[in-house]
Amino acid sequence: MCQMCYPKNSPWMPRRGFLALAGATAAAPALAQVDVGGPSRARGLVPAEEIEAASQQQYSEMMAKARQQGALAPDNHPQLQRIRYVASRLIPHSLRWNDRAKGWRWEVNLLGSKQINAFCMPGGKIAIYTGILDQLQLTDDELAMVMGHEIAHAVREHARARIAKQAGTGALLSMGAALFGLGQLGDVAANIGTQLLTLRFSREDEIESDLIGLEMGARGAYVPEASVSLWEKMGKASGGEQGPAFLSTHPTGPDRLARLRDNVPKVRGLYQQAVAASPPVKRQ
């Protein structure tokens, strides 16, 4: 990202979109408005450092391949600047959900692909596909809800918990090498990386991410009702014989929409507070 993309007080550093710690705390100390309970205890069976190292490796390889294929958007691409701006408004509010996120080296990139897809890997590695922007014609508010949902998966460490459960919830960390067929535990990161983009999150994980993403978006001054319109668009996109790959791991349906509608009033005050207290949202 070039230094001219954002104001000097932007929390984004040049080139790689890292979050500067100086801008890492949200302005308003208001407590969470949605109820998602505590994070999964299973995540403690796998070291966060191992998962984040695997994520960094896989993300770097994926971006390098995309660059070789001409599918990685350059820093001056308008849509990339758009998604990085949205991310810059959301990430400071994600930290209340996970203290580790303050030390993450956040990255945000845009991939040229017709796929309706987006993800945030452990450690804050975000990618948005042009397909989800173009085919769903996402507004900035809906984009914020997609990104908030994916960031929520990362800060709640759903991948870490799922990998731990797949390996066996009764396993001790010292058994990691045997579980993954490795000679050294230090090789775990290199062997679990391929799982990070193919994990199927549980219904509970999806509910958490919907609600945390909703609150995160509201705190960033994005219209809460966009969470509902987003998933309505997702539902229409899944109407064909072969729905988007995104929906294979993020199924939509009436229950999801009803839950979001029920929770929109809970975060409306946060949205109004954010609109009043923060600079106006730049919209494309």
C-alpha positions as CSV (number, residue, x, y, z in Angstrom):
1,M,0.0,0.0,0.0
2,C,1.4,3.4,-0.9
3,Q,1.8,6.0,1.8
4,M,-0.6,8.3,-0.1
5,C,-3.5,5.9,0.1
6,Y,-4.6,7.0,3.6
7,P,-4.2,10.0,5.8
8,K,-1.2,10.2,8.1
9,N,-3.2,9.2,11.1
10,S,-4.4,6.0,9.4
11,P,-3.8,2.8,11.4
12,W,-2.4,1.3,8.2
13,M,1.3,1.2,7.5
14,P,2.7,1.3,3.9
15,R,2.9,-1.7,1.6
16,R,1.6,-4.6,3.6
17,G,-1.4,-3.1,5.5
18,F,-0.1,-3.9,9.0
19,L,-2.1,-2.5,11.8
20,A,0.0,0.0,13.8
21,L,-0.4,-0.5,17.6
22,A,-0.8,3.3,18.0
23,G,-4.2,3.0,16.3
24,A,-5.2,-0.3,17.7
25,T,-7.6,0.6,20.4
26,A,-11.2,1.5,19.7
27,A,-12.2,5.0,20.8
28,A,-15.4,3.9,22.6
29,P,-15.0,1.6,25.6
30,A,-18.6,0.4,25.4
31,L,-19.2,-3.2,26.3
32,A,-20.2,-5.8,23.8
33,Q,-23.9,-5.6,22.9
34,V,-24.3,-9.1,21.4
35,D,-24.1,-12.3,23.5
36,V,-21.8,-15.0,22.2
37,G,-20.3,-16.4,25.4
38,G,-16.7,-17.4,25.9
39,P,-14.4,-18.8,23.2
40,S,-14.0,-22.5,22.8
41,R,-11.7,-24.2,25.3
42,A,-10.5,-26.7,22.7
43,R,-8.3,-24.0,21.1
44,G,-5.9,-24.4,24.0
45,L,-4.9,-27.8,22.7
46,V,-3.0,-26.2,19.8
47,P,-0.5,-23.3,20.3
48,A,-1.7,-20.1,18.7
49,E,1.8,-19.5,17.5
50,E,1.8,-22.7,15.4
51,I,-1.6,-21.9,13.8
52,E,-0.5,-18.3,13.0
53,A,2.8,-19.5,11.6
54,A,1.0,-21.9,9.3
55,S,-1.4,-19.2,8.3
56,Q,1.4,-16.8,7.5
57,Q,3.1,-19.4,5.3
58,Q,0.0,-20.4,3.4
59,Y,-1.2,-16.8,2.9
60,S,2.2,-15.7,1.6
61,E,2.3,-18.7,-0.8
62,M,-1.2,-17.9,-2.0
63,M,-0.5,-14.2,-2.6
64,A,2.8,-15.1,-4.4
65,K,1.0,-17.4,-6.7
66,A,-1.8,-14.9,-7.3
67,R,0.9,-12.3,-8.2
68,Q,2.5,-14.6,-10.7
69,Q,-0.9,-15.2,-12.3
70,G,-1.6,-11.5,-12.4
71,A,-4.5,-12.0,-10.0
72,L,-3.2,-9.9,-7.1
73,A,-4.5,-6.4,-7.2
74,P,-1.8,-3.7,-7.1
75,D,-1.8,-1.2,-4.2
76,N,-3.3,1.6,-6.3
77,H,-6.3,-0.6,-7.4
78,P,-9.5,1.4,-6.4
79,Q,-11.3,-1.7,-5.1
80,L,-8.2,-2.7,-3.0
81,Q,-8.1,0.8,-1.5
82,R,-11.8,0.5,-0.8
83,I,-11.5,-2.8,1.1
84,R,-8.4,-1.6,3.0
85,Y,-10.3,1.5,4.1
86,V,-13.2,-0.6,5.4
87,A,-10.8,-2.9,7.1
88,S,-9.1,0.1,8.8
89,R,-12.4,1.0,10.4
90,L,-13.2,-2.5,11.6
91,I,-9.9,-3.9,12.9
92,P,-9.5,-1.6,15.8
93,H,-12.8,-2.8,17.1
94,S,-11.9,-6.5,16.7
95,L,-9.2,-6.3,19.4
96,R,-11.8,-6.3,22.2
97,W,-12.5,-9.9,21.2
98,N,-8.9,-11.2,21.4
99,D,-5.9,-9.5,23.0
100,R,-3.5,-11.4,20.7
101,A,-4.8,-9.5,17.7
102,K,-3.0,-6.4,18.9
103,G,0.3,-8.1,17.9
104,W,-0.9,-9.5,14.6
105,R,0.6,-8.4,11.3
106,W,-2.6,-7.7,9.5
107,E,-2.7,-7.9,5.8
108,V,-5.5,-7.1,3.4
109,N,-5.5,-8.1,-0.3
110,L,-7.8,-8.3,-3.3
111,L,-7.8,-11.4,-5.6
112,G,-9.1,-11.3,-9.1
113,S,-11.4,-14.3,-9.3
114,K,-15.1,-14.9,-10.2
115,Q,-15.5,-16.9,-7.0
116,I,-17.9,-15.4,-4.4
117,N,-15.5,-15.7,-1.6
118,A,-13.6,-13.9,1.2
119,F,-11.6,-15.1,4.2
120,C,-9.5,-13.9,7.2
121,M,-7.0,-16.5,8.2
122,P,-5.5,-16.8,11.7
123,G,-3.2,-13.9,12.5
124,G,-5.2,-11.3,10.5
125,K,-4.6,-12.5,6.9
126,I,-7.5,-11.1,4.9
127,A,-8.4,-11.7,1.2
128,I,-11.5,-10.5,-0.7
129,Y,-12.3,-11.9,-4.1
130,T,-13.5,-9.6,-6.9
131,G,-16.3,-12.1,-7.5
132,I,-18.1,-11.3,-4.2
133,L,-17.8,-7.6,-4.9
134,D,-19.0,-7.7,-8.5
135,Q,-21.6,-10.5,-8.5
136,L,-23.3,-9.4,-5.4
137,Q,-22.8,-5.7,-6.0
138,L,-21.9,-5.2,-2.4
139,T,-22.4,-1.8,-0.8
140,D,-19.7,-0.6,1.5
141,D,-22.0,-1.5,4.5
142,E,-22.4,-5.1,3.2
143,L,-18.7,-5.4,2.5
144,A,-18.1,-4.3,6.1
145,M,-20.4,-7.1,7.3
146,V,-18.6,-9.7,5.2
147,M,-15.3,-8.6,6.4
148,G,-16.5,-8.4,10.0
149,H,-17.8,-11.9,9.8
150,E,-14.5,-13.2,8.5
151,I,-12.4,-11.2,11.0
152,A,-14.6,-12.6,13.8
153,H,-13.6,-16.2,12.8
154,A,-10.0,-15.2,13.2
155,V,-10.3,-13.3,16.5
156,R,-12.4,-16.0,18.0
157,E,-9.8,-18.5,16.8
158,H,-12.3,-20.9,15.3
159,A,-9.7,-22.5,13.0
160,R,-7.5,-23.2,16.0
161,A,-10.3,-24.8,17.9
162,R,-11.5,-26.8,14.9
163,I,-8.1,-28.2,14.2
164,A,-7.7,-29.2,17.8
165,K,-11.1,-31.0,17.8
166,Q,-10.2,-32.8,14.5
167,A,-6.9,-33.9,16.0
168,G,-8.8,-35.2,19.1
169,T,-9.9,-33.1,22.0
170,G,-8.3,-35.4,24.5
171,A,-4.8,-35.1,23.0
172,L,-2.0,-33.3,24.8
173,L,0.2,-30.9,23.0
174,S,3.2,-33.2,23.4
175,M,1.4,-35.7,21.2
176,G,1.1,-33.3,18.3
177,A,3.8,-34.9,16.3
178,A,2.2,-38.3,16.4
179,L,-1.3,-36.8,15.6
180,F,0.1,-35.1,12.5
181,G,2.5,-37.9,11.5
182,L,5.5,-35.7,12.2
183,G,8.9,-36.3,13.7
184,Q,9.2,-32.9,15.3
185,L,6.4,-30.8,16.8
186,G,7.9,-27.8,15.2
187,D,6.8,-29.1,11.8
188,V,3.1,-28.9,12.7
189,A,2.7,-25.5,11.2
190,A,4.0,-26.6,7.8
191,N,1.5,-29.5,7.7
192,I,-1.7,-27.9,9.0
193,G,-1.5,-24.9,6.8
194,T,-3.4,-26.6,4.0
195,Q,-6.4,-27.1,6.3
196,L,-6.9,-23.5,7.1
197,L,-8.9,-22.6,4.0
198,T,-11.0,-25.8,3.9
199,L,-12.2,-26.0,7.4
200,R,-16.0,-26.2,7.9
201,F,-16.9,-24.2,10.9
202,S,-19.6,-25.3,13.2
203,R,-23.1,-23.8,13.5
204,E,-22.0,-22.2,16.7
205,D,-18.9,-20.7,15.0
206,E,-21.1,-19.2,12.3
207,I,-23.5,-17.7,14.8
208,E,-20.6,-16.1,16.7
209,S,-19.1,-14.7,13.6
210,D,-22.4,-13.3,12.4
211,L,-23.1,-11.5,15.7
212,I,-19.5,-10.3,16.3
213,G,-19.2,-9.1,12.7
214,L,-22.5,-7.3,13.1
215,E,-21.3,-5.5,16.2
216,M,-17.9,-4.8,14.7
217,G,-19.5,-3.2,11.7
218,A,-21.8,-1.1,13.8
219,R,-18.8,0.2,15.9
220,G,-17.1,1.1,12.6
221,A,-20.2,3.2,11.6
222,Y,-21.6,0.8,9.1
223,V,-25.3,0.3,8.8
224,P,-26.3,-2.8,10.9
225,E,-29.2,-3.7,8.6
226,A,-26.6,-4.4,5.9
227,S,-26.0,-7.7,7.6
228,V,-29.5,-8.8,6.6
229,S,-29.3,-7.6,3.1
230,L,-25.9,-9.2,2.7
231,W,-27.2,-12.7,3.5
232,E,-30.3,-12.1,1.4
233,K,-28.0,-11.6,-1.5
234,M,-26.0,-14.7,-0.6
235,G,-29.2,-16.7,-0.5
236,K,-30.2,-15.5,-4.0
237,A,-26.7,-16.3,-5.3
238,S,-27.0,-19.9,-4.0
239,G,-30.2,-20.5,-6.0
240,G,-28.4,-22.1,-8.9
241,E,-27.3,-25.7,-9.3
242,Q,-23.8,-24.9,-8.1
243,G,-23.8,-22.2,-5.5
244,P,-20.8,-20.1,-4.4
245,A,-17.9,-21.9,-2.7
246,F,-18.3,-19.4,0.1
247,L,-21.7,-20.9,1.0
248,S,-20.3,-24.4,1.3
249,T,-18.8,-23.3,4.5
250,H,-21.2,-20.4,5.3
251,P,-24.7,-21.8,4.6
252,T,-27.5,-19.2,4.6
253,G,-31.1,-19.6,5.5
254,P,-34.1,-18.1,7.3
255,D,-32.7,-18.9,10.8
256,R,-29.6,-16.8,10.0
257,L,-31.6,-13.9,8.7
258,A,-34.0,-14.0,11.7
259,R,-31.2,-14.0,14.2
260,L,-29.5,-11.1,12.5
261,R,-32.8,-9.1,12.4
262,D,-33.2,-9.8,16.1
263,N,-29.8,-8.5,17.0
264,V,-29.8,-5.4,14.8
265,P,-31.6,-3.3,17.5
266,K,-28.9,-4.4,20.1
267,V,-26.2,-2.7,18.1
268,R,-28.1,0.3,16.7
269,G,-26.9,2.5,19.6
270,L,-23.3,1.6,18.9
271,Y,-23.8,2.5,15.3
272,Q,-25.4,5.9,16.2
273,Q,-22.6,6.5,18.7
274,A,-19.9,5.7,16.0
275,V,-21.6,8.0,13.4
276,A,-21.6,10.8,15.9
277,A,-18.1,10.3,17.2
278,S,-16.0,9.3,14.2
279,P,-15.2,10.9,10.8
280,P,-17.9,10.2,8.2
281,V,-17.5,6.9,6.4
282,K,-16.0,7.3,2.9
283,R,-18.3,5.4,0.6
284,Q,-17.7,4.3,-3.0
